[in-house]
Structures are given as C-alpha cells and as structure tokens.
Amino acid sequence: MDQLYATRASRMKASEIRELLKLLGQPGIISFAGGIPNPNLFPAKAFAEAFQQALAPDQQAQALQYSNSEGYAPLREWLVDYMRGIGVDCGVDNILITSGSQQALDYLGKLFLSPGDTALVGWPTYLGALNAFDAYEPRFDRLSINGNRRAAEYRAAAEGSPIKFAYLSADFANPTGETVDLRGREALLDLADELDCAIIEDGAYQALRYDGDPIPPILALEQARRGPIENCRTIYCGSFSKTLSPGLRLGWVVASKPVIAQLVLMKQAADLHSSTINQMAVNQVARDLFETHVPKLRRTYAARRDAMLDALAQHMPAGVVWTRPEGGMFVWVTLPKDVNGADLLQRSLEAVNLAFVPGQAFYPDDTGANTIRLSFSNSDEATIREGIRRLGEVLRA
C-alpha cells in the first residue's frame, strides 16, 4: 500500500516529544520533556461552570450544532480586545479560530509552500512547525535575527526558489527560551520587505513573561510602520493552550482579510470549524478570569524557572551552558561537543529515571546533537532541583 502514498508522506516522521510524553505516566520518572502546562493550574471549576452554562436549555442548540468556519463571534470579539491590549489593532474579520495553533501552522504551510520553496526558520526552531511545514516539501534555510545575513545571501542560498516566509517565536521561543529584542524584530521587518516574504509570528508563549518589559509583537511594529493590518505581511498565531487549557485545542490567527479568507477555505475543507462548545466555554472563562489567572501562572512558572536555573548553576559540570529565559517554559542546554543528547537521554532514563528532549530534533539539518531541551512548567521546585541533580550526576559519570 505504501507505493500509493504521496511523495510528502516520506517526509513525515513521529515527534520525539510526543513519544517522550508517554513516559509521564511511568512511576518514578522525573520528566522535563513535554512543554506542557501543569494540570493543577487549569481553571477546572470555571470550565465546569462554563460548559454547564453552554448546555443550558437556551444555549445547548448552538453549543452542540454546526457553526461557522471563522469561529464563535463572541470569542473573536474578545480576541480583538486582547490583541489591542498587546498592541495589535484588528477587527473580528481579521481573526480565525483554529483547532490549536498547530493547525494554524499546518494551514499556513499549505497556503504558502509549494515543493521546493524556501522557508526561513530558526536553527533550532519549534519541532511542531518543522513537521507542519515539512509536509509541503519546502527547503529550510537558517533565519538570522542579528542581521548578519543580507537579503542577497538568502536569495543565493535559495538557488532560485521563492522565499515564502520567515517563521519564528519572538517571545521565549520553543525550544531555546530566547526572546528577540526590539532591534531584532525591526531588522526582521526590514528583511521581509527586501525579500518580499511573509512573517509568521508564533505567539504561543507571549503571555508568559516573568522578567523585563514586554516587547511589542512584530505585527504591532509593522502596523506602526504601515498603518492598518490590511497593509501588513505579518501573520500572528496565538494559543489558549499555555494559558487556559491545551486539551480544548483552541488557537487563533490574526492577519489581513485576504489571508484569513484563504485560511477559512482550508478550514472548511479540513474540519468545517473548531468545536463550538469549546469555543463558548473558552470565551466565558477568558472573560471571567483571564486577567487574574495569567498572573498566577506567571508567579508559579517563574518560581520553577528560578529553581531550574539555580540547580543548573549548582550541579552542571564545566563545559555546560544554558539559556536564561525571561518567560515561557524552556531552558536550552548546550553540552560539551563530545556529549550526544540522545545518548545522554538513554543513560538518564536507565540510570536515574530522568527524561528530557534531545535537541537534534529541533534542527532542520539534524545538527545540534550536543543540545537538550528542559521544560520546567510541569514540575514543582523540589522535583526540579532533584531532577537537575540527577542530570549533573549522569553528566559527571
């Protein structure tokens, strides 16, 4: 049967992170693998009440029925206000609700990429984005935020293939935890103008800032240059997964109306619309407690990040370096060149029941074998300190 598959099927591979998540249920395992929110922080009571309200006699017909592809109008209206709060001026017609921001990345890959086109991405970058884009058979080239590469160099590397977009998470990126500063964001806008390509801004972690002053989204900076969103090339992807609930699978896209119109056609062909009742519940919970709930997440995750950074400083041997994120869920660790992250994972699982993600999976060219990603979001401070102690023990051995 495999001889009947499309050529793109040969590029699809299992996510190492999804496989590692299977370890979470095993007794005794300390896992820094999955970048997942802590379930104890879910606003479960508020969601229970919101679902009960959605199933009330006067609401249940709408909640359980087919809906429009663009998304539940009250939720999109709330998102207009939310985006305005972070500096982006848009209207309801500039917003599409998706089944998680992962679906948005898949749609954007489908919209922009033909086989052989070039996508500019970080080195490393989010594995889910690589998997989403890779199905559409592009070439990947390294996106340099610091301005070391000129437009002509990108064109030369593309060898005549169109450069369609630059993808990045500007705030507390997965996997590195790094943030692009204001100068880097402005430089990226300049580069996109020179290359005449789109920018896909992944804002999955934007709300989870623990230190420092917020930096405007790239889309907000472009609006300061160009005016209305209809004049902008930046496409912003957001998610409720890191702030309210990943299990409800709701994200959103903010873009000019022509881009949204194309994505709506894809939505209609793929799943018609995201779950109506989930959208109604998220709308209610977001309106009731988003502004008080997110600060609670920030306080909790900041303490866990600090515990991980302190433990790394205490237990890592010489030659190991790591990032110091201002937010998000990840610390990126670079090991000595002769240490392979995948081998280290195997030894850590066998010797000390510790899991993390080898970094090589985040590189389009399978480099970065001496890197690993650690997530601090789903472990308390004591567990984090013990896990890092175990990691140091294996490294020293």
Protein Blocks (a to p, Z undefined) as FASTA:
>chain_A
ZZmpcfklmmpccdfklmmmmmmmpghiacfkbccddfklpcfklmmmmmmmmmgmklmm
mmmmccdfkbpfklmmmmmmmmmmnopacdfklpccdehjklmmmmmmmmmmcghiacdd
dddddfklmmmmmmnopacddddfkopacfklmmmmnnopacfbdcddfehpafklpacd
fklmmmmmmmmmmnopacdddfklmmmcfbdjddddfklmmmmmnopaklpcbdcdddfk
lmmomklopadddddfklmmmmmmmmmmmnopacfklmmmmmmmmmmmmmmmmmmmmmmm
mmmmmmmmmmmmmmpcghiacdddfehjbdcddddfklcfklmmmmmmmmnopacddfkl
mpmnlpaklgccddfklccfklmmmmmmmmmmmmmZZ
